Every structure is written in structure tokens, then in C-alpha cells.
Amino acid sequence: MLAFARKPAPVQITAWGYATGTGLKTMDYFFADPVLVPAGERELYAEQIVDLPCAICYEPPGYLPEVSALPALSGRPVTFGSVNRHQKMSAGVISLWARILAALPDSGLLIKDSWLDNPRIRQAFMERLRAGGIEDRRVRLLGASPQAST
């Protein structure tokens, strides 16, 4: 960002790396679409918005199974989850998870982060959850998932 702030190029464009814009007046354009940046929010951006037909596209791989029925609809416990870097879970976030789990005694918490494949990081993170009032039996920690090659 420091390099872009110095305007090393006559025209600077951002897109997928900063999905909410950069905030830099030296960044000329931001590739988005009307869903990513609704009309009412465009004046909040430092960049001029350039609409693409679709800025963020995703199509699930064909080998994935069908989506199953929601377990809670059949009376099974709710599992809450976070698929994000564990470092983003502050003490306040852990406290909030503990309150949510306490309000729903049969519920569980699934955390997925590739860093949790490291046993030391996994253990330290589990200790943080315990210190925040979350019981081991309520937590499922997942690491990286291999990508199938087709």
C-alpha cells in the first residue's frame, strides 16, 4: 500500500486483493460489480468504481456432494463455525462464542484454519478457548483440506 500511495504508475487499479477498496486517493479505479459495491455506497470509495459483469465468481467443483438437509430441522444440535484464521479470534470473540454456546447447551463450535494442522498452534488455540470458557467437547478443530484434482 505504501508503494501505491506514492503513485508509481500513471493509472492504478485495484480489484480482488482489496475487495472493499484501498482508501487511497492515489488509486484510480476499483474493479467491482453492482452487487459488490451497491450504488448507495459508491461515494464512500476513494477509487472510481468500474463495473465488471461479475467481480467475484465461484462455481463449486462438480465432484462435491449435494448439500444435505439442515441438521437442526431434524432436532439435531446446531454447529456454529468459523472458517478463518484463528489469529482473528480475539478474547472478545471467544467470549461471545462462549455465551452463544452457553445459551444453546447442545450446540458445538467448528473452527477451520490451515494453521491448526500444527500441533503446537492447535494446542495453544485450544487453551485460549478453554480460558474463554469453552469446553473441549464442544469444539471441533479442522486444519487444511486437500483440493481434489480432476
C-alpha positions in Angstrom: 0.0 0.0 0.0 2.9 2.3 0.7 4.1 1.9 -2.9 0.7 2.6 -4.3 0.4 5.7 -2.0 3.4 7.1 -3.8 1.7 6.7 -7.2 4.4 4.8 -9.1 2.2 4.4 -12.1 0.1 6.9 -14.0 -3.0 4.7 -13.7 -3.5 2.4 -10.7 -6.3 -0.2 -10.5 -7.3 -2.4 -7.6 -9.7 -5.3 -7.7 -9.7 -8.7 -5.9 -6.9 -8.1 -3.4 -8.8 -5.4 -1.6 -12.5 -6.3 -2.0 -13.5 -3.2 -0.1 -11.3 -0.7 -1.8 -8.0 0.6 -0.6 -9.0 4.1 0.7 -6.1 5.6 -1.3 -6.8 8.7 -3.3 -3.8 7.7 -5.5 -5.6 4.5 -6.5 -7.6 5.5 -9.6 -10.0 2.6 -10.2 -11.6 -0.3 -8.4 -13.0 -3.2 -10.4 -16.2 -4.3 -8.8 -19.8 -5.0 -9.8 -23.2 -3.6 -8.7 -23.6 -6.3 -6.1 -20.2 -6.0 -4.5 -20.5 -2.2 -4.4 -24.1 -1.0 -4.4 -25.0 2.4 -5.9 -25.6 3.9 -2.4 -22.1 3.1 -1.2 -20.0 4.2 -4.2 -19.4 7.7 -2.8 -17.6 6.1 0.2 -14.8 4.8 -2.0 -11.6 6.7 -2.8 -11.4 4.9 -6.2 -13.7 5.3 -9.2 -15.8 2.1 -9.4 -15.6 0.3 -12.7 -18.3 -2.4 -13.0 -17.5 -5.8 -14.4 -20.3 -8.2 -15.3 -19.4 -10.1 -12.1 -16.4 -9.3 -10.0 -16.3 -12.4 -7.8 -17.3 -15.7 -9.5 -17.4 -19.1 -7.9 -18.6 -22.4 -9.2 -18.3 -25.3 -6.9 -16.4 -28.3 -8.3 -18.5 -31.0 -9.9 -17.2 -33.7 -7.5 -18.8 -32.1 -4.4 -21.7 -34.0 -2.8 -25.2 -32.4 -2.8 -26.0 -30.1 0.1 -27.6 -32.1 2.9 -30.7 -31.2 4.9 -30.1 -28.8 7.8 -29.5 -31.0 10.9 -31.3 -28.6 13.2 -34.5 -29.1 11.3 -34.5 -32.8 12.4 -33.8 -31.9 16.0 -30.0 -32.4 15.9 -27.8 -29.8 17.7 -26.6 -26.7 15.9 -22.9 -26.4 15.0 -21.6 -22.9 14.6 -18.5 -22.4 12.7 -15.7 -20.1 11.6 -13.6 -20.8 8.6 -11.0 -18.1 9.1 -7.6 -17.5 10.5 -7.6 -18.4 14.2 -5.4 -15.3 14.9 -8.5 -13.2 14.2 -10.3 -14.7 17.2 -9.7 -12.1 19.9 -10.6 -12.7 23.6 -13.8 -10.8 22.9 -14.8 -13.1 20.0 -14.0 -16.2 22.1 -16.1 -14.7 25.0 -19.0 -14.2 22.6 -18.7 -17.8 21.3 -18.8 -19.0 24.9 -22.0 -17.0 25.5 -23.6 -18.4 22.4 -22.7 -22.0 23.3 -23.9 -21.5 26.9 -27.3 -20.3 25.5 -27.6 -23.5 23.4 -26.2 -26.3 25.6 -26.3 -29.0 22.9 -24.6 -26.8 20.3 -21.0 -27.1 19.1 -18.3 -24.9 17.5 -16.3 -25.9 14.4 -13.1 -23.8 13.7 -11.3 -24.4 10.4 -7.9 -22.9 9.7 -4.9 -24.5 8.0 -2.6 -23.3 10.8 -4.4 -25.8 13.1 -2.5 -28.6 11.4 0.4 -27.5 13.6 0.1 -29.4 16.9 1.6 -26.6 19.0 -0.7 -23.9 17.4 -3.7 -26.2 17.8 -2.9 -26.8 21.5 -2.3 -23.1 22.2 -5.5 -22.2 20.5 -7.5 -24.8 22.4 -6.0 -23.4 25.6 -7.3 -20.0 24.6 -10.8 -21.4 24.0 -10.7 -23.2 27.4 -9.6 -20.0 29.1 -12.5 -18.2 27.5 -15.0 -20.8 28.9 -15.4 -23.1 26.0 -15.3 -26.9 26.8 -13.2 -29.2 24.7 -16.2 -31.5 24.0 -18.0 -28.5 22.3 -15.2 -27.8 19.8 -14.0 -29.4 16.6 -10.8 -28.0 15.1 -10.1 -28.7 11.4 -6.9 -27.9 9.5 -6.3 -27.6 5.8 -8.4 -29.6 3.3 -6.7 -31.1 0.3 -8.1 -30.0 -3.1 -9.1 -32.8 -5.4 -7.6 -32.7 -8.8 -9.9 -33.6 -11.6 
